[in-house]
Amino acid sequence: MHYIRSLRPWMIVLALSLIYLSAIFLSNEADPKVFVTLGECFSRCDGQDGKDCEEDTEGYDGQFAYYIARNPADSPDCLDAPAYRAQRILLPALGWLLSFGQKTLIPWIFVAVNLSALVVGTALLEDLLTAERVSRWYALSYGLFAGVFMAVRLSTTEALAVGLVIAAIWFGQKDRLWQSALLLALAGLAKETTGFFAAGYLLYFALHRRWRDAVRLGIVAGLPFVIWQIVLVVWLGESGIGSGGAKATAFEIIPFAGVLKIATEGSLAAFLLLGVLLVIPAAVLPSMWALWRTIRDLRQHKTELYTCLLLANAAIMPFVPFSTYREFLGLLRFIPGLVLMVALYSAHFRYRRPLLYSTLWIVLILFVISG
């Protein structure tokens, strides 16, 4: 009984991750490259942009971090959108630095870094939730969310990026704002979409006329990202800011047009299966609820930090590209910030029903069954 009482959400996340990763590893001839999902189309490193790849030769996004870590200088020829991929430099930089030139170590380093970030992020989220006097077990809504759980298996950047964001919020809640800003800077170099959290902080500081804090955050968190974008322009001829890699479409102007295009540019059957059963309950409805609640809060002068952070992460959702909505795993990788903030916001304001509903995101862990 003592052992059961001492059980923590982060332990569950760690145990399930290790079981899943071990199963993937052993079922693929104990080849660690399974964790970086190399595709024949890009492994030739011949400047392929991905638009003409044959079916089942594309691999997945983790391979691009691997190519950068393996040989940074020559990696652009291995990337579908070099500047876009290279802007997420933190994970491949860690892979390059910690592998000491041994490329066989890179997949293991990616797994170790992402798994550590996921587990530590879940543990810190537990602390944030208990500070709001709600059960720490709601941290599983994030820790077992497929968008970050699968990032560990696929060597994409979400687990590291959002883990750094959670650490930034944790330090910020303890008034350690320099550390918080630095962690947000690192998160921005891991994945650019974490910039929505920096935007939420800036909104919060502005509403409270904390101009010194706003300037500090802008410089510490924003300047490294800007400098790296300039480096990309000099190195690759363009910045990395955009809507995605191969076959990506532009951000939408009409709200949620990306969802509707699943039917208009795909098929009604695809819309009913992907849109109605998966995309709408997993992303559209939560973001609409978040926009309604946070805008109402601001109109009532409830300018809490979690209100601003949730608003910043929900405000982008109506304009997410069709290419993101049509690939469900890509969408799940886009919304960990929304998942995180729905949990924290609901805990802070004691919205028990939304907090309970947030656990439904855990169901998407079944997505890992597909490998």
N, C-alpha and C positions, 0 to 999 in steps of 0.2 A: 504493500500500500504506500509506503514511503517513496518508493521509486516512481509510482504513478503520480503522486503529488508533486514530485520534483521535475516531472516531464515538462518541457517547454516547446512552444511552436517551432523555434529554430532547430530543435533537435529532430522534430518530425520532418522538416524540410531537408535537413542534412541527410537523414536516413533514407528518405525516399529518393533523393537525388543520387546518392551512392548506389542504391539498388538499380535505379534506372540506367545510370551511366555504365554500370558493370554489365548489365544485360545487353546494352548496345555494343559495348566493346567486345564481349565474348561472342556475340552472334555475328560479328563482322571479322572473324579470323584474328581477333586480338590486334587489330591494326588501329593505332591511335589516330590515323588520318581520317577515320570515320567521324571524328569530332570537328573536322574542318570542311567536310562535305565538298571535296574537290570535284570539279566537273571537267570533262574532257575538252569542252569548248574553250574554256579559259586557261586550262593547264598548259596549253601550247604556247601561251604568252606571245601571241602574234598580233596584238592590237585589236582583237575581236571586241566589238561593242555589244555583243549579245543579241542583236536583232535577228541574226541569221543562224543562231545555234540550232542544231538538230535536236529533236525531242529527246529528253532524258540525258542531255549532255551538259546542261547548264550548271549543275551543282547548286550550292546555295551560298548565301552572303558571307558566311564565316570564312570561306576560301579567300576572300579578298583581304581580310585581316592577316591571314596566313601568308599570302604572297608578299604583302608589305613587310611583315616581320622577317620573312626569309631573306629578302634582298630589297631593301627600301629603294635604292637608286634605280634598279631595273624593273620595279614593280608596275609602273604605269602600263606597260604592254600586257599585263596580266589582268587588268581591271576593266570592267565594262564602262564605267564612268570614273576615270582616274581621280579628278578633283573631289567628286562627291564621296568616293570611298576613302580617300586619303585624309579628308577632314576629320574623320573619326580615328584619330591617330593614337589615342592613349593605349588602347588594348594592343594593337600591333607594336607600339613602342615598347611596352612591357615585355611582349613576347621576344622582340629583338634583343632587348637589354638583358633579360634573365636567361636566355638560351645560350649566351656566350658563343654564338656562331654554330651551335649544334641544332640544325633545323629539325632533327627528330624530336627535340624537346618542346618545340613550339606548341603542338596541340595539347600537350600535358600542361604547359604553362597557362594556356588559355582556359582550360578546364579549371585549374586551381584558382586562378584569379577570379573567374566568374562565379565559381561555387563559393569562394570566400566572401565575395561581395553580396551574393544572395543570402547567405546564412547570417552574416553580420548585419546586413540591412534589415532582415526579418527580426533579429534580436533588438536592434535599435527601435524598430517600429513597435515592438512589444512595449518598450519603455515609454514611448510617446503615448501609446494607448492607455497604459496604466496611469500615466500622469493625468489623463482625462477621466480617470476612474471608470474605465470600461474593461472588459475582459481582454487579457493579452492574446487570447486565442483568435481574435479577429485579425491578427497579423497574418494568419494563414490565407486570408483573402488575397494578400500580396505574395507571400512566400510560395504558395502553390498555384499562383496565376500562370497560365501557360506562356504568356508573353515574356516572362522573365525565366521561368523554369526551363523552357525550351532553349533560351539563349545560352544556357550552360552547355547543353548537349550540342548546339549548333555553332558555338564560338562566335555568336554575334554580340553586340556591345550593350544590350539593354540591362543585363544584370549588373554590370560594372557601373554604368552611367546612373541608373536609378539608385543603386546602393550608395553612391557618392551623394546623391541628392538627399536621401534619408539621413545620412550622416550630417549633411549641411543643416537640415532642419533641426536635428537633434542638438547640434552645437548652437544654432540660433536660439533655440528655446532656453538655453542656458546663458544667453547673452554673450556668447563667445563669437562675436560677429566677424572678426578677422578670419578665424578658422572656417566659419560658415561660408564666407565669400570665396576663400581659397578652394574649398571643396566644390562649390558651384562652378568655379573656373575649370577644375579638373573634369567635372561632369560634362561641361560644354565641349571639352576636347575628346570625350568618350563618345558622345552622341549629341548632335546639335539641337535636338528637340527638347533637351533639358533646359534650354534657354527659356522655355515657358515658365519655369520655376523662378529664374532670375527676374523675368518680367513681372511675375506675381509679387515678388519681394519689392521691386521698384514701385509698383502700384501701392503696396502697403505703406512703404516709407513716405511716398508722396502724399497719400491721404492723411498721414499723421504728421506731415511737415518735418520729417526727419531727414533733412536735406544732406547732412553730413554722412549719414548712413547710406543714403542713396548714391552719393558720389563715390564713396568707398566701394560699394558693391559694383557700381558701373565700371570702375577702374580695375579692381582686382579680378572680378569675374568676367568682365567684357573684353578687356584689353588683350589677354592672351588669345582669345578666339579671333579677334580682329587681326592680330599679328599673324596668326597661323593662316588666315584666309589670304593675307597679302603674300605670304610665303608660297601658298598654292598658286596664286596668280603668276608670280615670278617663275616658279618651277614648271607649272603645267599649263599656263596660259589662261586659266580661268579660276574663279572661286568655286568652292564646293557647295555653295548654297543652291538647293534645288529640291525637286520633289521625289527624286529617286534615281535608281540606276537604269539598267536595260529595260526598255518597254514601259518606262514610267510615263504617266500623263501629268498634266499641269494641275496645280491647285484649282479647285472649282470656285466660281463666282456665285452661282446660285446655291443657297444652303442645301446640303445633303444631295446635291445633284449626283455626286459620286455613287450614292446608294441606288438612286433611280436608274443610273446607267447600267447597272447589273442586268436590268430587264431590257432597256432600250438598245443596248449594244451587245447584249448577250442573249438571254432567252427568259421567258416567263418562268420556266421550270427552275432555271438557275437563280432567279430572283426569289422564288418561293423557298427554295432550299437554303441558299446562302444568305439572302437578304432578310427574309422574314424569320427564319428559324435561328440564324446565327448573328448576323451583323446588327440587326435592329435591337434585339434584347441585350447583346453584349456591349454595344457602343453607342447607338443612336439614342435609345431611351435614357441611359444613365447621363449622357452629355446634355440632353434636353432638360432633365431634372436638375442637373447641376447649374445650368444657365439660369433656369427659372429661380432657383433658390438664391443663388449668389447675387443676381441682379436685384431681386427683392430685398436682400440684406443691405446692399449698398444704398438703395432708395430709402431704406429705414435707418441709414447711418450706422449700420452694423459693419464696421470696417475692420473685422478681425483678420489676422494673418491667414488662417486657413480658408477664409472666404476668398481672399485675393488669389491664393495659390490654386484653389479649385477653379475659379473663374478663368484664370490664365490657361489652364489645361483643357477646360471645356470649350473655350471660345474658338479654338482652332478646328474642332470636330466638324462643324457644318461645311468646312471648306477643304476637307481632306480629299486628295485626288481619287479618282475612280480606280486607278491602278492599285491603290492601297486597299480600298474597300473590296475589290474583286479577289484579292489574295488574303484569305482569312488569317493565315499565320502572320502575314505582313501587318494586318490590322491589329492583331493581338500584340505585336511588338511595338506598335505605335501608341498604345493606350495604357501602359503601366503607370504613367503619371496620373491619369484619370482615376485608375483603380486605387492607387495610393491615397489620393486626396479625397475621394468619396468616403473612404474609411476614416481618415483623420477628421474631416469636416463633420461627418455624422457623429463621431465620438465626441467632438468638442461641443456640439450643440445638443447632444443627447437625443438625436433622431434615431430611435431604436429600430424602427422598421427599415429605413435605408441601410443602417449598419448591418442588420440581419440579412437583407437582400444582397449586400456586397459579398457575402460568402458564396453566392451562386456562381461567382466567377471561378470558384474552385472547380466547378463541374467541367470547365474547359480543359482541365488537366487530362481528360480523356483523349484530348487531341494528340497527346504524346504516343498513343497506341499506334498511330500511323507511322511512327519512326522519325 
